[in-house]
Amino acid sequence: MNKNFYALIMAGGVGSRFWPVSRTQHPKQFIDFFGVGKTLIQSTYERFLSICPPENIFIVTNDIYSDLIKSQIPDITDNQILGEPLLRNTAPCIAYGCLKIAELNPNATIVVAPSDHTIADLEGFNKSIEQALKAASENNCLVTLGIKPNRPDTGYGYIQHTDHVLNTDKDLHKVKTFTEKPNLELAKSFLQSGDFLWNAGIFIWSAKSILKAFEKHLPDMFEIFNSGRNDLNTNREKAFINNAYFQCTNISIDFGIMEKADNVYVLPADFGWSDLGTWASIYEMTEKDYVGNAVIPSEQVIMFDSSNCMVNVPKDKLVILNGLHDFIVVENNNMLLICPRDEEQRVKEFVAEVKSRFGVKYI
């Protein structure tokens, strides 16, 4: 196992699209959605144990989730948990994590990944990550994984690549464009063209390459974090980070760097990936009955004349549905969500409206 390989897991989101199962105080990355005995972040952490040494795995998260991480991943140390004082999107947390790792090992090559993805083919995942880590360690390039699309999905961003390949690895193609979630017609044209991939949000680069990219494309943010690099991995780190985050702009790594840099390459991959962004993605991955109902768990859910529904309720909850078609039914702690499957994007809007209308921080 290469001791210069590191993993930075991003675990700060609140997962409001999965309300009421995912709540601000206990968001989706800390939930076992499929009843397999492991939460999403536990599964993500275990995946990287076969990629790099356990001491090389770092998790960046909101401060309020630090204790949750310790309870779910007891082997991780305090120095491996990077607490953010507030949400500032992905660019600041990546700048923080990669600079911290660079201070520990200037020769580090880092894979950055969200904590809430599911992977069906672990062997294929490991092969792709290790291939990208090797390429990034040997070249001044920023690598992203692109998932080969099997349908014109409007819920994912897309990466268009060219025929130009990396000298040391012909599987890595130069990136031409990034496109945010398209409409259906555009998604269909992407699929037909053959040179578009889903953006998995998984990045691989050397510490040196990404810090050069920050210095060039986000110089203000680079200076904010670089000014305190001697405080990182010391007892002064927390105070420095708390001050630094309040100076950072709210910007994603995609907008801030990946769409601007001229050394971005994509590795096409296919390992049964899902980002679990909506209940629809849970529905797609869950076993269904003969009329298309996906029920988690199923012990006390009784359905009459109902089809194509996504049902997620506590094991001890008796639920009887009659005449319901194409609906999402979710209950947690006596909070109930019932909505048509094609309108589930409104859940996030609903949660935001409730917080605003009633002046509450958490629901």
Helices and strands as residue ranges (DSSP letters): E 5-10, G 16-18, G 28-30, H 40-48, G 54-56, E 57-62, G 63-65, H 66-72, G 78-80, E 81-84, H 90-104, E 109-114, E 118-119, H 122-138, E 142-147, E 158-166, E 169-179, H 184-193, E 196-206, H 207-217, H 219-226, G 229-231, H 237-245, H 253-253, I 254-258, E 264-269, E 273-274, H 279-285, E 294-296, E 301-304, E 310-312, E 319-322, E 327-332, E 335-340, G 341-343, H 346-358
